[in-house]
Amino acid sequence: MAFENTLSITYDGVVKNLVRVDDGNYSSTYRLDEPANFRKFELRINHFLPKTQGGPNELHNVKLDVLHFNADNVLTHTSSTWGSIKTFLGAQNSTDSENCADALMGLLTPAFIARVASQES
């Protein structure tokens, strides 16, 4: 089972459609190049599974990289964020994982993110 070939994100209030450029080996990569805005978006979805699928220690990562370039097309910096869903001990429970993710996403308001980026802990 796989996600669609195009995934949409909202970046700075604007919808961006990223297209799948690679998949296989329990992972997918989506990309959108925006040379006019001096940016490139890359989204990766990776799954790390124990020998017994559904067993303990399943890990699922989603990572978004936004690569920023200058007018000479030289990479100046990369902004990244990622989320992980991991199961310890028992078998993975989708409802528990969703509840945990929802709780964290609710905390990640712009004000909270600004404080974390200012090295508050």
C-alpha positions in Angstrom: 0.0 0.0 0.0 1.3 3.5 -0.9 0.4 7.1 -0.7 -0.7 9.0 -3.8 2.0 10.0 -6.3 1.4 13.6 -5.3 1.2 14.9 -1.7 0.2 18.4 -0.8 1.7 20.5 2.0 1.0 24.1 3.0 4.1 26.2 3.3 3.8 29.8 4.5 0.1 29.7 3.7 0.5 28.4 0.1 -0.3 24.8 -1.0 2.7 23.0 -2.5 2.2 19.8 -4.5 5.2 17.4 -4.1 5.6 14.6 -6.6 6.9 11.1 -5.8 10.4 10.7 -7.3 11.4 7.5 -5.6 10.0 4.6 -3.7 10.9 1.2 -2.5 12.6 -0.5 0.4 9.9 0.7 2.8 10.3 4.4 1.9 9.2 7.1 -0.5 10.6 10.5 -1.6 8.5 13.4 -2.9 10.0 16.6 -4.3 9.1 20.0 -5.7 11.6 22.4 -7.2 10.8 26.1 -7.1 13.7 27.9 -8.8 11.8 31.1 -9.1 11.5 31.2 -5.3 15.0 29.8 -4.7 13.7 26.7 -2.9 13.4 23.0 -3.2 11.0 20.9 -1.1 11.8 17.3 -0.2 9.6 15.0 1.8 10.7 11.5 2.9 8.6 8.7 4.4 10.7 5.9 5.9 9.6 2.7 7.8 11.9 0.7 9.9 10.3 -2.7 10.8 11.3 -5.4 13.1 11.6 -8.9 11.7 8.0 -9.5 12.7 5.8 -6.8 11.2 3.5 -5.3 13.9 5.9 -6.4 16.6 7.7 -4.1 19.0 10.1 -1.4 17.9 8.3 -0.4 14.6 9.5 3.1 13.6 7.9 5.4 11.0 9.5 8.7 10.1 8.2 11.6 8.0 10.8 14.3 7.2 10.4 17.6 5.3 13.4 19.4 4.1 13.2 22.9 2.6 16.4 23.8 0.8 17.0 27.5 0.3 19.3 28.8 -2.5 20.7 32.3 -3.4 20.4 33.9 -6.8 23.5 32.0 -8.0 21.7 28.7 -7.2 24.1 28.1 -4.3 22.5 26.3 -1.3 22.5 28.7 1.7 20.7 26.6 4.3 18.2 23.9 4.9 15.2 24.0 7.2 14.0 20.6 8.4 11.3 19.1 10.5 10.3 15.5 11.1 7.8 13.4 13.0 8.3 9.9 14.2 5.9 7.2 15.3 7.6 4.5 17.4 6.2 1.5 19.3 8.1 0.1 22.3 7.5 -3.3 23.9 4.1 -4.4 22.6 2.6 -4.5 19.1 1.8 -1.2 17.4 -1.6 0.3 18.1 -2.7 2.8 15.4 -5.2 4.5 17.7 -2.7 5.1 20.4 -0.1 6.3 17.9 -2.7 8.7 16.4 -3.6 10.1 19.8 0.0 10.6 20.7 0.8 12.4 17.4 -2.4 14.6 17.7 -1.3 15.6 21.2 2.2 16.6 20.1 0.9 18.4 16.9 -1.5 20.4 19.0 1.4 21.6 21.1 3.5 22.7 18.0 1.9 26.1 17.6 4.0 28.9 15.9 4.6 30.5 19.3 5.8 27.2 20.8 8.1 26.5 17.8 9.6 30.0 18.1 10.3 29.4 21.7 12.0 26.1 21.0 14.0 27.6 18.2 15.2 30.2 20.7 16.6 27.3 22.7 14.0 27.2 25.5 13.4 23.8 27.0 
